[in-house]
């Protein structure tokens, strides 16, 4: 069975990220101490020198600097999309879960037990939450 890169929302504070090489990292919602020495604005903008140390602090196993520096853009995008989930309020998190469930059917008993299907980043539509990395670059076409 081939490993699929993707994101699995475990609960509001925990996400499982599976990278293209099959490595799985559990990402925990950042707490204040994880942000020590980092700029919240630069982390939100996904500045590499800011997010790499954060991923080393909030992922199990640790995403080391060496691993991060050799990752492909698709794997870095998965980590960034998972981090974006934590910025959402309760309503936003619920909406993200509903979007994933409407796009990709999951076993309801597995979801109830805290499990869900891994969602491949390549199969997400361009306007899905996992593909949004910078709100300032999102444009909406004008209608007449």
N, C-alpha and C positions, 0 to 999 in steps of 0.2 A: 504494500500500500504506500503510495507516494504521499509525503507530508505536504500539506497545504499551508502556505503562509496565511495568517489571518489573526483576527481579534475575537476573543470570547469574553463577554462581560460576565463575570462571576457574581458580583454584587456592586453596590454603589461605591465601594472603596477598593475593589480589587478587579483587575483585568488580566487575562492570560493572553500573551502575545506570542504567536508562533512565527518565527522568522523563516525565510526561504530555505535555509539549511536544515530546518526541522527543529532547531533549538527553541525551547519554550522558556519564556521568562514570565514570572508573575510580577505585575506592576501594582504597587500599592499607592493609594492616593497620597500625594505629598502633604506632609504636615509642615508646620513652620520651621522646625529644626532642619528639615531637608533643604530648605531654601537659603540657609546660612551662606553668606558670601555671594549669592546670586541675585540678579535683578529680575523681579517678577515680570516686568515689561519685556525684558530681553528673552526670558524663558517663553513667554507667550508668543513672541515673534519667532521662536525656534532658532535663536542664534546658537550655532554649534557649540561654542565655548561655554555656553550656559546650560544647554540641555544635556550634554554628555555627563558632566558631574552629577546632575540631578538623576539621570537614569542609573548611574552607579549607586546612588543612595536609595532609590525606591524600587529597584528590580531585584528579584531573586531568581536565579543566581545573578550576581552583579554583571552589568554590561560594562566591561572594562574599557578604558580609553583605547587600547589596542583593537579590541573587537569593534568598537564604534568606528574607528578610523578605517577599518577594512570592510565595513558594511556597504552594501549597495543602497542606492537611493530608495528603492522600494521597501527595504527593511527599516530604514530610518523613518520613512513616511508612516509605516505601521506604528512605530514607537510614538511618533508625534500625534497620530490620530488617537491612540489610546490615551495619551496625556490630555488631549482636548476634551475627552469625555469628563474628566475631573473638573473642568471649568464650568460645566453645566450645573444649573440649580436642579432641584428635585424634579420639576416639571420638564426641564430640558433632557434630563437623563431618561425619564419615562418616554419622552418622544423619540429619543435615539433608539431605545429598546424596541418601541413599536415599529419604527422604520425598519430595523433589522428583521423583526418578526414578519412584517408584511412582504419584504423582499425575499426572505429565505425561510421556508418552513422549518420549524424545529419540533422535536418531540416534546410535547407539553409536559409529560411526566419528568423528563430530564431537566427542562427549564424550571419546573417547580422545585426540583431537588437542588437548584443552584447551578445546573449545568446548561449549556446551550451549544449549538453547533458553531464551529469555527467559520467565520465569514471571510472569504478570500478577498484581499484588497483589490485584486485584478478584476473581480466580478462586480465591484461596487459601481453604481452610476456616478457620473462626474459630479453631481450635485449632492451626493450623500454626505453625512456629517464626517465620515472617516476621510473624505478627500479634501475637506476644508482645513487648510493649514494657516491661512491668513485672511481674515475677514476683509481687510482693506483691498485685497486684490480681486474680490468677488464682484462681478458686474452683473447688472440686470438689464436686458435689452429694453429700450423704450418702446412704447406702443403708441400708435396714433389714434 
